[in-house]
């Protein structure tokens, strides 16, 4: 069996699992731009077991060989169901299985899964033990700091997971009550790293390439994982790679190149699924790729109203031309003021 340190390198960042975002097409883009590892969207153990002939849940695990190494993230609150789901997905040959004990979303938590498991560490331990026993690939667990600030128990939970057979721990150092607000407390990652002997992957508030090195320096983490920052800037992975290699960090592309990538993503999604699905699912991505652009708000409103691939393409191309014109005018103005 591979070791987690063979999968997660110290000098590159992994793509964190994000529900509704890290589908196969986006994972492929992130791998192409330097992500060392990718993880699927979280999938329900119950959905995997009880899905019908056209099991939509297992379709979330479709991937291509170019995405490797890839982890499948499962969530659930019952150890036998999680073990059964693991057996099922092992047929698809993932590189590792990741157990979600960190999702703060209400519909997941209400089922006793996700970050609710931070409150029921005994159940989590049994889940990890059952999954590890049936798995022929490494099993990792993603945890949070705790349920709330009055119940910070990441160290205790990490120890339980290690004893149960986990090969690695990913720590997102926010509580469930924080959701994704406030500041991630990196010291929690350090505490977990010092408490367990298995590899620890740090996640949370890596916004700039230098943050990845700083997290590793301050916490001792074995590797790092990036989630939300990659949503509109998958180039963050090539930037982190350059930083670790001691090379010049490439700048984030201008709006024109960012939207070229968004269109590529749109066209690929339409080809692999269908037009309406692609248009609907790409709206959020066009929003992220255009963040900070001049007149971006109007552009996003137009894209959100578009109903055909052709219409989206026209809106994007017109906005790109407009952005070039605005940038040129700004440069002329700066030169006039400077003179």
C-alpha positions as CSV (number, residue, x, y, z in Angstrom):
1,X,0.0,0.0,0.0
2,X,1.2,3.5,-0.8
3,X,2.0,5.8,2.0
4,X,0.3,9.2,2.3
5,X,3.7,10.9,2.0
6,X,4.1,9.2,-1.4
7,X,0.8,10.8,-2.5
8,X,1.1,14.3,-0.8
9,X,4.5,15.9,-1.6
10,X,6.0,18.6,0.7
11,X,6.8,20.9,-2.2
12,X,3.4,21.2,-3.9
13,X,-0.2,21.9,-2.9
14,X,-3.3,19.7,-3.2
15,X,-6.8,20.7,-4.3
16,X,-9.2,20.4,-1.4
17,X,-12.6,18.8,-2.0
18,X,-15.4,21.4,-2.5
19,X,-19.0,20.4,-2.9
20,X,-20.5,21.5,-6.3
21,X,-17.0,22.7,-7.5
22,X,-14.4,20.0,-7.7
23,X,-15.9,18.0,-10.4
24,X,-13.7,16.1,-12.9
25,X,-13.3,19.0,-15.3
26,X,-12.2,21.5,-12.7
27,X,-9.9,18.9,-11.2
28,X,-8.3,18.3,-14.5
29,X,-7.7,22.1,-14.9
30,X,-6.1,22.2,-11.4
31,X,-3.9,19.2,-12.2
32,X,-2.8,20.8,-15.4
33,X,-1.9,24.0,-13.5
34,X,0.1,22.2,-10.9
35,X,-2.1,20.7,-8.2
36,X,-0.2,17.7,-6.8
37,X,-3.3,15.8,-5.6
38,X,-7.0,16.3,-6.2
39,X,-10.0,15.1,-4.2
40,X,-13.6,14.6,-5.4
41,X,-16.6,16.4,-4.1
42,X,-17.9,14.6,-0.9
43,X,-20.3,11.8,-1.7
44,X,-22.9,10.2,0.5
45,X,-22.3,6.6,1.7
46,X,-26.1,6.1,1.8
47,X,-26.4,7.4,-1.8
48,X,-23.7,5.1,-2.9
49,X,-25.3,2.0,-1.3
50,X,-28.9,2.7,-2.0
51,X,-28.8,4.6,-5.3
52,X,-30.8,3.0,-8.1
53,X,-29.7,1.9,-11.6
54,X,-28.8,5.4,-12.6
55,X,-26.9,6.2,-9.4
56,X,-26.2,9.9,-9.6
57,X,-24.1,9.8,-6.4
58,X,-21.5,7.4,-7.9
59,X,-21.4,9.5,-11.0
60,X,-19.7,12.2,-8.9
61,X,-16.7,9.8,-8.7
62,X,-16.1,9.7,-12.4
63,X,-12.6,10.7,-13.2
64,X,-9.8,10.4,-15.8
65,X,-6.4,8.9,-15.4
66,X,-4.8,12.4,-15.9
67,X,-6.3,13.4,-12.5
68,X,-4.2,11.0,-10.5
69,X,-3.4,10.9,-7.7
70,X,-7.0,11.3,-6.7
71,X,-8.9,10.7,-3.5
72,X,-12.6,9.9,-3.0
73,X,-14.2,11.8,-0.1
74,X,-17.0,9.9,1.6
75,X,-19.4,11.2,4.3
76,X,-21.8,9.3,6.5
77,X,-22.6,8.7,10.2
78,X,-22.8,4.9,10.4
79,X,-19.7,2.7,10.3
80,X,-21.2,-0.3,8.4
81,X,-22.6,1.9,5.7
82,X,-19.3,3.7,5.3
83,X,-17.5,0.4,5.0
84,X,-19.9,-0.9,2.4
85,X,-19.6,2.4,0.4
86,X,-15.8,2.1,0.6
87,X,-15.9,-1.5,-0.8
88,X,-18.1,-0.2,-3.6
89,X,-15.9,2.7,-4.6
90,X,-12.6,0.7,-4.4
91,X,-13.7,-0.9,-7.6
92,X,-13.0,2.5,-9.3
93,X,-9.4,2.4,-8.0
94,X,-8.9,5.7,-6.2
95,X,-5.5,6.4,-4.8
96,X,-6.9,7.0,-1.3
97,X,-10.2,7.4,0.6
98,X,-10.9,10.5,2.6
99,X,-13.5,10.5,5.4
100,X,-15.3,13.9,5.8
101,X,-15.5,14.9,9.4
102,X,-15.4,18.6,8.6
103,X,-18.3,19.7,6.5
104,X,-20.3,22.4,8.3
105,X,-23.4,22.4,6.1
106,X,-26.6,21.9,8.0
107,X,-28.1,19.2,5.8
108,X,-25.0,17.1,6.4
109,X,-24.6,17.9,10.0
110,X,-28.3,17.1,10.7
111,X,-27.6,13.5,9.6
112,X,-24.8,13.2,12.2
113,X,-22.1,13.4,9.4
114,X,-19.5,15.9,8.5
115,X,-18.4,18.1,11.4
116,X,-21.1,16.6,13.6
117,X,-18.6,13.8,14.0
118,X,-16.4,16.1,15.9
119,X,-19.0,15.8,18.7
120,X,-19.2,12.1,18.4
121,X,-15.6,11.1,18.2
122,X,-16.4,7.5,19.3
123,X,-18.6,7.0,16.2
124,X,-15.9,8.6,14.0
125,X,-13.3,6.2,15.4
126,X,-15.5,3.2,14.6
127,X,-16.0,4.6,11.1
128,X,-12.3,5.0,10.5
129,X,-11.6,1.5,11.9
130,X,-14.2,-0.1,9.6
131,X,-13.2,1.8,6.5
132,X,-9.5,1.2,7.1
133,X,-10.1,-2.6,7.5
134,X,-11.8,-3.0,4.2
135,X,-9.6,-0.5,2.2
136,X,-6.6,-1.5,0.2
137,X,-5.6,2.2,-0.2
138,X,-4.7,4.7,2.5
139,X,-7.5,6.3,4.5
140,X,-7.4,9.9,5.5
141,X,-9.7,12.0,7.7
142,X,-10.5,15.6,7.3
143,X,-11.4,17.3,10.5
144,X,-12.1,20.8,11.9
145,X,-10.9,22.5,15.1
146,X,-14.0,21.4,16.9
147,X,-17.8,22.1,17.0
148,X,-17.4,25.6,18.5
149,X,-14.9,27.6,20.5
150,X,-16.1,25.9,23.7
151,X,-15.3,22.5,22.3
152,X,-11.9,22.6,20.5
153,X,-11.0,18.9,20.3
154,X,-9.0,18.5,17.1
155,X,-6.1,16.9,18.9
156,X,-8.3,14.4,20.7
157,X,-10.1,13.5,17.5
158,X,-6.9,13.2,15.5
159,X,-5.5,10.7,18.1
160,X,-8.6,8.6,17.9
161,X,-8.4,8.6,14.1
162,X,-4.8,7.6,14.2
163,X,-5.5,4.7,16.7
164,X,-8.4,3.6,14.4
165,X,-6.1,3.2,11.4
166,X,-6.1,6.5,9.6
167,X,-3.0,7.0,7.4
168,X,-3.2,10.8,7.5
169,X,-5.2,13.8,8.9
170,X,-6.2,16.9,7.1
171,X,-6.9,19.8,9.5
172,X,-9.0,22.8,8.6
173,X,-8.6,24.9,11.7
174,X,-12.0,26.5,12.0
175,X,-14.8,25.4,14.1
176,X,-18.1,24.2,12.7
177,X,-19.8,27.3,14.1
178,X,-17.3,29.5,12.2
179,X,-18.2,27.8,8.9
180,X,-15.8,29.6,6.6
181,X,-15.8,33.0,8.3
182,X,-13.2,34.4,10.6
183,X,-9.6,33.4,10.7
184,X,-8.2,29.9,10.5
185,X,-6.2,29.1,13.7
186,X,-3.1,27.5,12.3
187,X,-1.8,26.7,15.8
188,X,-4.4,23.9,15.9
189,X,-2.6,22.3,13.0
190,X,0.6,22.6,14.9
191,X,-1.0,21.0,18.0
192,X,-2.3,18.1,15.9
193,X,1.0,17.6,14.2
194,X,2.8,17.4,17.6
195,X,0.2,14.9,18.9
196,X,0.2,12.3,16.2
197,X,2.8,10.3,14.2
198,X,0.9,10.1,10.9
199,X,1.2,12.8,8.3
200,X,-0.8,16.0,8.8
201,X,-2.0,18.1,5.9
202,X,-2.8,21.8,6.6
203,X,-5.7,23.6,5.1
204,X,-7.3,27.1,5.5
205,X,-6.4,30.7,4.6
206,X,-3.8,29.9,2.0
207,X,-4.4,33.0,-0.1
208,X,-1.0,33.9,-1.4
209,X,1.8,31.4,-2.5
210,X,3.9,32.4,0.5
211,X,1.1,31.4,2.8
212,X,1.8,27.7,1.9
213,X,5.4,27.9,3.1
214,X,4.5,29.9,6.1
215,X,1.9,27.3,7.1
216,X,4.4,24.5,6.9
217,X,7.0,26.5,8.8
218,X,4.6,27.6,11.6
219,X,2.8,24.3,12.0
220,X,5.2,21.5,10.9
221,X,2.5,20.2,8.5
222,X,3.7,17.6,6.0
223,X,1.8,19.1,3.1
224,X,-0.8,21.8,2.3
225,X,-4.2,21.8,0.7
226,X,-6.0,24.8,-1.1
227,X,-9.7,25.1,-1.6
228,X,-11.6,28.3,-1.9
229,X,-8.7,30.4,-3.3
230,X,-8.5,28.0,-6.3
231,X,-12.1,28.6,-7.3
232,X,-11.3,31.7,-9.3
233,X,-7.5,31.3,-9.5
234,X,-6.4,27.7,-10.2
235,X,-3.1,29.3,-11.2
236,X,-2.4,29.4,-7.4
237,X,-1.0,25.9,-7.8
238,X,1.7,26.8,-10.3
239,X,2.5,29.9,-8.2
240,X,2.9,27.7,-5.0
241,X,5.1,25.2,-7.0
242,X,7.3,28.1,-8.2
243,X,7.6,29.4,-4.7
244,X,8.6,26.0,-3.2
245,X,11.1,25.6,-6.1
246,X,12.7,29.0,-5.4
247,X,11.7,30.3,-8.8
248,X,10.0,33.6,-9.8
249,X,6.3,33.4,-9.0
250,X,4.2,33.9,-12.1
251,X,1.5,36.5,-11.8
252,X,-2.2,35.7,-11.8
253,X,-3.3,36.1,-15.4
254,X,-5.3,39.1,-16.5
255,X,-9.0,39.0,-17.0
256,X,-8.8,38.0,-20.6
257,X,-6.8,34.8,-20.0
258,X,-8.9,34.0,-16.9
259,X,-12.1,34.2,-19.0
260,X,-10.5,32.1,-21.8
261,X,-10.1,29.4,-19.2
262,X,-13.7,29.8,-18.1
263,X,-14.9,29.4,-21.7
264,X,-12.7,26.2,-22.1
265,X,-14.4,24.9,-18.9
266,X,-17.8,25.8,-20.2
267,X,-17.3,24.1,-23.6
268,X,-15.8,21.0,-22.0
269,X,-18.8,20.7,-19.6
270,X,-21.3,21.2,-22.5
271,X,-19.5,18.4,-24.5
272,X,-19.4,16.0,-21.6
273,X,-22.9,16.8,-20.2
274,X,-25.2,19.1,-22.1
275,X,-25.6,22.8,-22.7
276,X,-28.1,23.9,-20.1
277,X,-26.2,22.0,-17.4
278,X,-23.0,23.7,-18.4
279,X,-24.5,27.2,-18.5
280,X,-26.1,26.8,-15.1
281,X,-23.1,25.2,-13.4
282,X,-20.6,27.7,-14.9
283,X,-22.3,30.8,-13.7
284,X,-20.5,30.7,-10.3
285,X,-17.2,30.1,-12.0
286,X,-17.7,33.1,-14.3
287,X,-18.3,35.1,-11.2
288,X,-15.1,33.9,-9.5
289,X,-12.9,34.3,-12.7
290,X,-14.1,37.9,-13.1
291,X,-13.8,39.0,-9.5
292,X,-12.1,42.3,-9.2
293,X,-12.5,43.2,-12.9
294,X,-13.7,46.6,-13.9
295,X,-17.4,46.6,-14.7
296,X,-17.5,43.0,-13.5
297,X,-20.8,43.3,-11.8
298,X,-22.6,44.1,-15.1
299,X,-20.7,41.3,-16.8
300,X,-21.9,38.8,-14.2
301,X,-25.5,40.0,-14.4
302,X,-25.4,39.4,-18.2
303,X,-23.8,36.0,-17.9
304,X,-26.4,34.9,-15.4
305,X,-29.2,35.8,-17.8
306,X,-27.7,34.0,-20.8
307,X,-29.5,30.9,-22.0
308,X,-27.3,29.5,-24.7
309,X,-23.6,28.7,-25.2
310,X,-23.4,31.2,-28.0
311,X,-24.9,34.0,-25.9
312,X,-22.4,33.3,-23.1
313,X,-19.5,33.3,-25.6
314,X,-20.7,36.7,-27.1
315,X,-21.0,38.3,-23.6
316,X,-17.5,37.0,-22.6
317,X,-15.8,38.2,-25.8
318,X,-17.4,41.6,-25.6
319,X,-16.3,42.0,-22.0
320,X,-12.8,40.9,-22.8
321,X,-12.6,43.6,-25.6
322,X,-14.0,46.1,-23.2
323,X,-11.5,45.1,-20.5
324,X,-8.6,45.6,-22.9
325,X,-9.9,49.1,-23.9
326,X,-10.4,50.1,-20.2
327,X,-6.9,48.8,-19.4
328,X,-5.4,50.8,-22.3
329,X,-7.2,54.0,-21.2
330,X,-6.0,53.5,-17.7
331,X,-2.4,53.2,-18.9
332,X,-2.7,56.3,-21.0
333,X,-4.1,58.2,-18.0
334,X,-1.3,57.0,-15.7
335,X,1.3,58.2,-18.3
336,X,-0.4,61.6,-18.5
337,X,-0.6,62.0,-14.8
338,X,3.0,60.8,-14.4
339,X,4.3,63.3,-17.0
